[in-house]
């Protein structure tokens, strides 16, 4: 369906390019790149170079990825749900979603968290390799409500590939320019957020603790905003995959932090 070679140099935005053009140390560059969500196809995941626990597709590091595909099969266990995902670009890919709920909830509704086969879904997760087999550990899976999203995802992959090639053609002196535009590119990635949602996203992203940012801390920083409005913004950001809960439902971290 899709030529695998067309996507070997893809990345989500120019922010990815800014990462490798920045004249900083290797650790800072890798950290900067891997903190961005990269739109990918299954073919990219399976053909990416893997060395020293780093996946490289072209000149882009693949760590946090987003992909869209069809669920071919589902296998549930007490601790996780295993999906086989096919996006027609290569062999099916294994995706794992570890259960958040406690054991009592699993016993009462063992299949409540699983999506059935033949459902198109968007997956946000971390690319991993176990015993030479590549998988995605999903932290967010949502069913598609509009099939235009499938087409849109493929356009994002193509756009990212073109952007990556443009970054490669930039002169070495353009590193600072790329870094200077990274903030704008991050804004483009989350375009469509309201001012309040953007504020909440920024506050959560700035918290680098393991527990993440609590709702109380956000309310303290946005005292002029009603707590319900803040919780609504958090719910929206979580449903869109921009943030995820950590130790409990009151603490969150940004997926691109």
C-alpha positions as CSV (number, residue, x, y, z in Angstrom):
1,X,0.0,0.0,0.0
2,X,2.8,2.5,1.0
3,X,6.4,2.4,-0.1
4,X,8.4,1.8,3.0
5,X,11.4,3.9,1.7
6,X,9.2,7.0,1.5
7,X,9.1,7.3,5.3
8,X,12.6,6.3,6.4
9,X,13.4,9.8,7.4
10,X,10.2,10.9,9.0
11,X,9.7,12.8,12.2
12,X,6.8,14.7,13.8
13,X,7.9,18.3,13.3
14,X,10.8,20.7,12.7
15,X,11.4,20.5,16.4
16,X,12.9,17.1,15.8
17,X,15.3,18.6,13.2
18,X,16.2,21.3,15.7
19,X,17.2,18.6,18.1
20,X,20.0,17.1,15.9
21,X,21.1,20.5,14.5
22,X,21.6,22.0,17.9
23,X,25.3,22.3,18.8
24,X,24.9,20.6,22.2
25,X,26.2,17.4,23.8
26,X,25.0,14.0,22.7
27,X,22.9,13.4,25.8
28,X,21.0,16.7,25.5
29,X,20.3,16.1,21.8
30,X,19.0,12.6,22.4
31,X,16.9,13.7,25.3
32,X,15.4,16.6,23.2
33,X,14.5,14.3,20.3
34,X,13.1,11.4,22.3
35,X,10.7,13.7,24.2
36,X,8.7,14.5,21.0
37,X,6.0,12.2,19.7
38,X,6.8,11.1,16.2
39,X,4.1,10.0,13.8
40,X,5.1,6.7,12.2
41,X,4.0,3.7,10.2
42,X,4.5,0.1,11.2
43,X,7.0,-0.2,8.4
44,X,9.1,2.5,9.9
45,X,9.1,0.8,13.3
46,X,10.2,-2.5,11.8
47,X,12.9,-1.1,9.5
48,X,14.4,1.5,12.0
49,X,18.0,0.9,12.9
50,X,18.4,-0.3,16.5
51,X,21.7,0.3,18.3
52,X,22.5,0.9,22.0
53,X,18.7,1.0,22.8
54,X,18.2,3.8,20.3
55,X,15.9,3.4,17.3
56,X,16.8,5.6,14.3
57,X,14.6,6.1,11.2
58,X,16.7,8.1,8.9
59,X,18.1,10.9,11.1
60,X,15.2,10.8,13.6
61,X,15.2,9.0,16.9
62,X,12.0,7.0,17.5
63,X,11.1,6.8,21.2
64,X,7.6,8.1,21.8
65,X,5.6,7.3,18.7
66,X,2.0,7.6,17.4
67,X,0.5,5.3,14.8
68,X,-2.9,4.5,13.4
69,X,-4.0,1.0,12.5
70,X,-6.6,-1.8,12.6
71,X,-6.8,-4.2,15.5
72,X,-6.4,-7.7,14.1
73,X,-6.5,-9.7,17.4
74,X,-6.7,-9.1,21.1
75,X,-5.3,-11.2,24.0
76,X,-6.1,-10.2,27.6
77,X,-4.3,-11.1,30.7
78,X,-4.6,-9.9,34.4
79,X,-1.8,-7.4,33.9
80,X,-2.0,-6.2,30.3
81,X,-3.9,-6.3,27.0
82,X,-1.9,-7.4,23.9
83,X,-3.1,-6.1,20.5
84,X,-1.9,-7.0,17.0
85,X,-2.1,-3.8,14.9
86,X,-2.0,-3.7,11.1
87,X,-1.7,-0.4,9.1
88,X,-1.1,-2.1,5.7
89,X,2.5,-0.8,5.4
90,X,4.2,-4.0,6.7
91,X,3.7,-7.1,8.9
92,X,1.4,-6.6,11.9
93,X,2.9,-5.1,15.0
94,X,2.4,-6.1,18.6
95,X,1.2,-3.4,21.0
96,X,1.0,-3.8,24.7
97,X,-1.3,-1.9,27.0
98,X,-0.6,-2.5,30.7
99,X,-3.7,-2.3,33.0
100,X,-4.0,0.6,35.4
101,X,-7.0,-0.7,37.3
102,X,-6.7,-2.8,40.4
103,X,-7.3,-6.6,40.7
104,X,-10.9,-6.2,41.9
105,X,-11.9,-4.1,38.9
106,X,-10.3,-6.6,36.6
107,X,-12.3,-9.4,38.2
108,X,-15.5,-7.5,37.9
109,X,-15.1,-6.4,34.2
110,X,-12.2,-8.3,32.6
111,X,-12.9,-7.1,29.1
112,X,-14.1,-3.5,29.8
113,X,-10.8,-1.9,28.8
114,X,-10.1,-3.8,25.6
115,X,-11.2,-2.7,22.1
116,X,-12.5,-5.5,19.9
117,X,-10.8,-6.7,16.6
118,X,-11.6,-4.8,13.4
119,X,-11.5,-1.5,15.3
120,X,-9.3,1.3,13.9
121,X,-7.4,3.0,16.7
122,X,-4.7,5.6,17.4
123,X,-1.9,4.5,19.6
124,X,0.5,6.7,21.5
125,X,3.3,4.8,23.2
126,X,7.0,3.9,23.6
127,X,8.9,1.9,21.1
128,X,10.7,-1.1,22.7
129,X,12.5,-4.3,21.7
130,X,12.3,-7.6,23.6
131,X,14.3,-10.6,22.5
132,X,14.8,-9.0,19.1
133,X,11.1,-8.4,18.6
134,X,9.8,-4.8,18.4
135,X,6.7,-3.7,20.3
136,X,5.0,-0.6,21.4
137,X,4.1,-0.1,25.0
138,X,1.0,2.0,24.7
139,X,0.1,4.7,27.3
140,X,-2.9,5.8,25.3
141,X,-5.2,4.0,22.8
142,X,-8.3,5.7,21.4
143,X,-10.7,4.4,18.7
144,X,-11.1,6.5,15.5
145,X,-14.4,8.3,15.3
146,X,-13.7,9.7,11.8
147,X,-11.8,7.7,9.1
148,X,-10.4,11.0,7.9
149,X,-8.0,10.7,10.8
150,X,-6.4,7.7,9.1
151,X,-5.7,9.8,6.0
152,X,-4.6,12.7,8.2
153,X,-2.1,10.5,10.0
154,X,-0.5,9.4,6.7
155,X,-0.2,13.0,5.6
156,X,1.5,13.8,8.9
157,X,4.0,11.0,8.3
158,X,4.7,12.4,4.8
159,X,5.0,16.0,6.0
160,X,7.4,14.9,8.7
161,X,9.6,13.1,6.2
162,X,9.7,16.2,4.0
163,X,10.5,18.4,6.9
164,X,13.3,16.1,8.0
165,X,14.8,16.3,4.5
166,X,14.6,20.1,4.6
167,X,16.5,20.1,7.9
168,X,19.2,18.0,6.4
169,X,19.7,20.5,3.6
170,X,20.1,23.4,6.0
171,X,23.7,24.8,6.5
172,X,25.5,24.0,9.7
173,X,25.1,27.6,10.8
174,X,21.4,27.2,10.8
175,X,21.5,25.2,14.1
176,X,20.5,28.2,16.2
177,X,17.7,29.1,13.8
178,X,16.3,25.6,14.1
179,X,16.4,25.8,17.9
180,X,14.8,29.2,17.9
181,X,11.8,27.8,15.9
182,X,11.4,24.7,18.1
183,X,9.0,26.5,20.4
184,X,6.8,27.5,17.4
185,X,6.9,23.9,16.2
186,X,5.7,22.6,19.5
187,X,2.8,25.0,19.3
188,X,2.0,23.7,15.9
189,X,1.9,20.1,17.2
190,X,-0.8,21.0,19.7
191,X,-2.6,23.6,17.6
192,X,-6.3,23.9,18.4
193,X,-5.8,24.1,22.2
194,X,-7.6,26.9,24.0
195,X,-5.5,29.5,26.0
196,X,-6.5,27.7,29.2
197,X,-5.6,24.3,27.8
198,X,-2.2,25.7,26.6
199,X,-1.5,27.1,30.1
200,X,-2.3,23.8,31.8
201,X,-0.2,21.9,29.3
202,X,2.7,24.3,29.9
203,X,2.5,24.0,33.7
204,X,2.4,20.2,33.5
205,X,5.3,20.1,31.0
206,X,7.5,22.2,33.3
207,X,7.2,19.8,36.2
208,X,10.1,17.3,35.9
209,X,9.4,15.3,39.1
210,X,8.6,11.5,38.9
211,X,5.2,12.0,40.5
212,X,4.3,14.7,37.9
213,X,2.3,17.9,38.5
214,X,-0.8,17.7,40.8
215,X,-4.1,19.3,40.0
216,X,-3.8,21.3,43.3
217,X,-0.5,22.8,42.1
218,X,-2.1,23.8,38.8
219,X,-5.1,25.4,40.6
220,X,-2.6,27.3,42.8
221,X,-0.9,28.7,39.8
222,X,-4.1,29.6,38.1
223,X,-6.1,31.0,41.0
224,X,-8.2,33.2,38.8
225,X,-9.6,30.1,37.0
226,X,-12.4,27.9,38.3
227,X,-11.1,24.5,39.4
228,X,-13.8,22.8,37.3
229,X,-12.5,24.6,34.2
230,X,-9.0,23.4,35.0
231,X,-10.2,19.8,35.4
232,X,-12.1,20.0,32.1
233,X,-8.9,21.2,30.4
234,X,-6.9,18.3,32.0
235,X,-9.5,15.8,30.9
236,X,-9.3,17.1,27.3
237,X,-5.5,17.1,27.3
238,X,-5.5,13.5,28.6
239,X,-8.1,12.3,26.1
240,X,-6.0,13.8,23.3
241,X,-2.8,12.1,24.5
242,X,-1.0,15.3,25.5
243,X,-0.7,14.3,29.1
244,X,-1.1,11.1,31.2
245,X,-1.7,10.2,34.8
246,X,1.2,9.0,37.0
247,X,0.8,7.8,40.6
248,X,-2.9,8.6,40.7
249,X,-5.7,10.5,38.9
250,X,-4.5,13.7,40.5
251,X,-1.0,13.8,39.1
252,X,0.0,14.2,35.5
253,X,3.0,14.4,33.2
254,X,3.2,15.7,29.6
255,X,4.0,13.1,27.0
256,X,6.4,15.6,25.3
257,X,8.1,16.7,28.6
